[in-house]
Amino acid sequence: MGEQNRALAAGVALLERAIEYAVGSLRVVTPDALCRGTPCSGWSLQRLLDHVDDSLRSLNEAAASRTVELCGAAAPRPAAANPALLLRDDATAVLGLWTALLADEPVSIGGWHVSSPMVAAVGAIEIAVHGWDVARSCGEHRPIPPAMAEELLDLAHVLVTPADRPDRFAARVVVPRQAPAQDHLLAFLGRDPDWRAHL
């Protein structure tokens, strides 16, 4: 296996772990929770789930056609009693597409060519952290697994730049140096690791 394909395999493995974690968080969503606030300031849980839907659609496009169109949010789906159930199915389908990839081919994102492992890494950060957001919004304590949090934190330091703030991420939050990797990851991405839902 070539170096590029090893990188792809590692990226897909990380994305798989992130999706499995996020699907566990989606299981705790109830229709009554959709209007609750989230760790993403100003976002309801419904809006957060819509954003996760957009992210999954982009990952689907990246794997299926090697092209992601940047034209704003996708058209909303028909209303569902519990949109988290649809997202669980979508996440499983996305994972199936990514695990079927045999070679690292570049993905065109808004005219820029990005390697498949990088797309998978960005997707893993996005999906895992939003999985934490979803769980916290529902009052659940579902820590990101420590080994995955450390890997995502290393990647976030490389992939998230000052240009991503404040549009994509809020300002970094300060946490104690001895805090676990999950807290450093969440804080780096503009979240308060101690955020609690108002149930």
C-alpha positions in Angstrom: 0.0 0.0 0.0 1.4 3.4 -1.0 2.0 6.3 1.4 -1.0 8.2 0.0 -3.3 5.2 0.4 -2.1 4.6 4.0 -3.0 8.2 4.7 -6.4 7.6 3.2 -6.9 4.5 5.3 -6.0 6.4 8.5 -8.3 9.3 7.6 -11.2 7.0 6.9 -10.6 5.1 10.1 -10.7 8.3 12.1 -13.9 9.4 10.3 -15.4 6.0 11.1 -14.7 6.4 14.8 -16.1 10.0 14.7 -19.3 8.9 13.0 -19.8 6.0 15.4 -19.4 8.4 18.4 -21.8 10.9 16.8 -24.4 8.3 16.0 -24.4 7.4 19.7 -25.2 11.0 20.5 -28.0 11.2 17.9 -29.7 8.3 19.7 -30.5 10.5 22.7 -32.3 13.2 20.6 -36.1 13.5 21.1 -38.5 15.8 19.2 -39.0 17.8 22.4 -35.3 18.7 22.6 -35.2 20.3 19.1 -35.8 23.8 20.4 -33.1 23.7 23.1 -30.0 25.7 23.0 -26.6 24.2 22.2 -22.9 24.8 22.9 -22.9 26.6 19.5 -23.9 30.0 20.7 -27.3 31.2 19.3 -28.0 27.8 17.7 -31.0 25.6 18.6 -30.6 21.8 18.4 -32.7 21.8 15.3 -30.4 24.3 13.6 -27.4 22.2 14.7 -28.9 19.1 13.2 -29.5 20.9 10.0 -25.8 21.9 9.9 -24.8 18.3 10.6 -27.0 17.3 7.7 -25.2 19.8 5.4 -21.8 18.4 6.6 -22.9 14.8 5.9 -24.1 15.8 2.4 -20.8 17.4 1.7 -18.9 14.3 2.8 -21.2 12.2 0.6 -20.5 14.4 -2.4 -16.7 14.3 -1.7 -16.7 10.5 -1.7 -19.2 9.9 -4.5 -18.2 12.5 -7.0 -14.9 14.0 -5.7 -16.6 17.5 -5.9 -18.2 19.6 -3.2 -20.2 22.6 -4.3 -19.9 25.6 -2.0 -23.3 27.3 -2.6 -24.6 27.8 0.9 -26.8 25.5 2.9 -28.6 22.7 1.0 -32.3 22.8 0.6 -34.0 21.7 3.8 -35.5 18.2 3.9 -39.2 17.6 4.6 -40.0 18.0 8.2 -39.5 14.8 10.2 -40.8 13.9 13.6 -37.2 13.2 14.7 -34.6 14.4 12.2 -31.9 12.7 14.3 -33.2 9.3 13.0 -32.6 10.5 9.4 -29.1 11.7 10.3 -28.2 8.4 11.8 -29.1 6.7 8.5 -27.2 9.3 6.5 -24.1 9.0 8.6 -24.1 5.2 8.1 -24.4 5.7 4.3 -21.6 8.3 4.3 -19.3 5.9 6.1 -20.1 3.1 3.6 -19.0 5.4 0.8 -15.8 6.4 2.4 -14.8 2.9 3.4 -15.3 1.8 -0.2 -12.7 4.3 -1.5 -9.7 2.5 -2.9 -7.4 5.3 -3.7 -6.5 8.8 -2.6 -7.9 11.1 -5.3 -8.1 14.8 -4.8 -11.5 16.4 -4.0 -12.5 19.7 -5.6 -14.0 22.0 -3.0 -15.1 25.3 -4.5 -12.4 25.1 -7.1 -9.6 24.1 -4.6 -8.1 20.6 -4.8 -7.8 18.9 -1.4 -6.6 15.4 -0.6 -9.1 12.8 0.4 -7.3 12.2 3.8 -7.6 15.9 4.6 -11.3 15.9 3.7 -11.8 12.8 6.0 -9.9 14.5 8.8 -11.9 17.7 8.6 -15.1 15.6 8.5 -14.0 13.7 11.5 -13.4 16.9 13.6 -16.8 18.3 12.4 -18.8 15.2 13.1 -17.3 14.3 16.4 -17.4 17.7 18.0 -21.0 18.2 16.8 -21.8 14.8 18.3 -20.6 16.2 21.6 -22.7 19.3 21.1 -25.8 17.2 20.4 -25.3 15.1 23.5 -24.8 18.1 25.8 -27.9 19.8 24.3 -29.9 16.7 25.4 -28.4 16.8 28.9 -26.2 13.7 28.3 -22.6 13.4 29.4 -20.9 11.5 26.5 -17.2 12.3 26.5 -15.2 12.1 23.2 -13.0 9.0 23.6 -9.6 10.2 24.8 -7.4 8.7 22.0 -9.7 10.1 19.4 -9.8 13.5 21.1 -6.0 13.7 21.1 -5.9 12.8 17.4 -8.6 15.4 16.6 -6.8 18.0 18.6 -3.5 17.5 16.8 -5.4 17.8 13.5 -7.4 20.9 14.6 -4.2 22.8 15.4 -3.1 22.2 11.8 -6.4 22.7 10.0 -8.1 25.5 11.9 -6.5 28.9 11.3 -7.1 32.4 12.5 -9.0 33.1 9.2 -11.6 30.5 10.4 -12.6 32.8 13.3 -15.2 34.1 14.0 -17.1 32.8 11.0 -16.5 29.1 11.3 -15.4 28.9 15.0 -15.8 31.2 18.0 -12.8 32.5 19.9 -10.7 30.0 21.7 -11.7 29.3 25.3 -9.1 29.0 28.0 -8.9 25.8 29.9 -6.4 24.5 32.5 -3.3 23.0 31.0 -3.9 19.7 32.8 -7.4 19.4 31.3 -8.1 16.3 29.2 -7.6 16.3 25.4 -11.4 16.6 24.9 -11.6 19.9 26.8 -8.6 21.3 24.9 -10.2 20.3 21.6 -13.6 21.8 22.5 -11.9 25.0 23.9 -9.8 25.4 20.8 -12.9 25.2 18.6 -14.6 27.9 20.7 -16.7 25.8 23.1 -17.0 25.8 26.9 -16.2 22.2 27.9 -18.4 22.8 31.0 -21.4 23.9 29.0 -24.7 22.6 30.5 -28.1 22.5 28.8 -31.0 24.3 30.4 -33.5 21.5 30.6 
